[in-house]
Structure formats: C-alpha cells, structure tokens
Amino acid sequence: MPRLSAWMVRASFIYLIVGFTLGSMLLWNKGLPISPGLWSLLPAHIEVLLIGWLIQLAMGVAFWILPRFERSPRRGNTQLAWAAYGLINAGIWLVVLGSLQNIFLGLSLIGRLMEISSAAVFAMHAWPRIRPSRV
C-alpha cells in the first residue's frame, strides 16, 4: 500500500474512533442526561464520521486502487494527492472548531471551502488515471 493511502486510511480510522466516541456520548446523554450542552457536539459528530471517516477512506483506497501508469511516476502527480490529504484534514478541523465555537460563518465556511478544494485537487490527480480497460 502506498504511503499516502496508509496515512489516509489510518487517519480515517482515527476519525471513526472519534466519531463513535462522540456518538456514544450523545446516546448516553439521550438516555441519562448529563448536560443539555452536549448536543452541540452533534455537528462535529456528523462531520467527523461523514467527511473524516467515509470520504477520506474512499480517497485513500482510490489512490491505492486506481490504475497506475506504465512509466514513472506510476501514480501520477502525488503532490496533488498529498495536498488533498492536507486540505481535507485541515477543513475537517476548521468545521469542527467552527461548530463548537458557533462561528459557523467564519471557520466553518473556510473549512467547507477547504474540503471542496480537497475533492477538486484529488479529482485533478485521479482524472488521468481513470481510463478504459484495454482489450
């Protein structure tokens, strides 16, 4: 497995653990109320699981599994894929911090733009690798 795929998959599993922890705290609070303010973690829980775990896992596996070129560099411009990795993680943290601080229009907007940029940059990397199979 390439180094970038390993980093993305490991990061996605860390987000999975964080998301499950947040979700279990929310469920506990629903059954045995601890604090009504705990519900403010719901947007962070959703963000961490949907973007941090699911999307990042898909990107890591896609980087690994997409067809490679016959000549070097075999996986194309990996700098774009590394940039996508940095953008998605920075975006996730900005959205989570923005949701916890209730600064939705500031940090969350910047974080969402970084996540969208991450998807675009990763698509720029992966696009040349998607080609019809040879017969």
URBEL-V326177 format. One record per residue. N is the residue number from 1. RES is the residue in one letter. PHI is phi in whole degrees, -180 to 180 (NA if undefined). Layout:
BEGIN
<<N,RES,PHI> <N,RES,PHI>>
END
This chain:
BEGIN
<<1,M,NA> <2,P,-64> <3,R,-58> <4,L,-63> <5,S,-61> <6,A,-61> <7,W,-64> <8,M,-66> <9,V,-67> <10,R,-63> <11,A,-62> <12,S,-65> <13,F,-71> <14,I,-65> <15,Y,-63> <16,L,-62> <17,I,-64> <18,V,-63> <19,G,-64> <20,F,-66> <21,T,-65> <22,L,-62> <23,G,-64> <24,S,-68> <25,M,-65> <26,L,-66> <27,L,-67> <28,W,-60> <29,N,-64> <30,K,-72> <31,G,-82> <32,L,-123> <33,P,-55> <34,I,-102> <35,S,-155> <36,P,-67> <37,G,-71> <38,L,-66> <39,W,-67> <40,S,-70> <41,L,-82> <42,L,-60> <43,P,-61> <44,A,-66> <45,H,-60> <46,I,-65> <47,E,-61> <48,V,-65> <49,L,-78> <50,L,-74> <51,I,-88> <52,G,-67> <53,W,-90> <54,L,-69> <55,I,-68> <56,Q,-67> <57,L,-63> <58,A,-63> <59,M,-66> <60,G,-64> <61,V,-70> <62,A,-63> <63,F,-60> <64,W,-75> <65,I,-95> <66,L,-61> <67,P,-56> <68,R,-98> <69,F,-76> <70,E,-73> <71,R,-110> <72,S,-74> <73,P,-76> <74,R,-65> <75,R,-106> <76,G,79> <77,N,-79> <78,T,-73> <79,Q,-62> <80,L,-65> <81,A,-67> <82,W,-64> <83,A,-63> <84,A,-63> <85,Y,-61> <86,G,-66> <87,L,-65> <88,I,-67> <89,N,-70> <90,A,-64> <91,G,-64> <92,I,-60> <93,W,-66> <94,L,-68> <95,V,-66> <96,V,-64> <97,L,-63> <98,G,-64> <99,S,-73> <100,L,-75> <101,Q,-93> <102,N,56> <103,I,-108> <104,F,-58> <105,L,-76> <106,G,-93> <107,L,-63> <108,S,-65> <109,L,-65> <110,I,-63> <111,G,-62> <112,R,-63> <113,L,-63> <114,M,-68> <115,E,-66> <116,I,-64> <117,S,-62> <118,S,-61> <119,A,-63> <120,A,-66> <121,V,-66> <122,F,-66> <123,A,-64> <124,M,-61> <125,H,-69> <126,A,-80> <127,W,-53> <128,P,-66> <129,R,-83> <130,I,-93> <131,R,-146> <132,P,-66> <133,S,-73> <134,R,-88> <135,V,-103>>
END
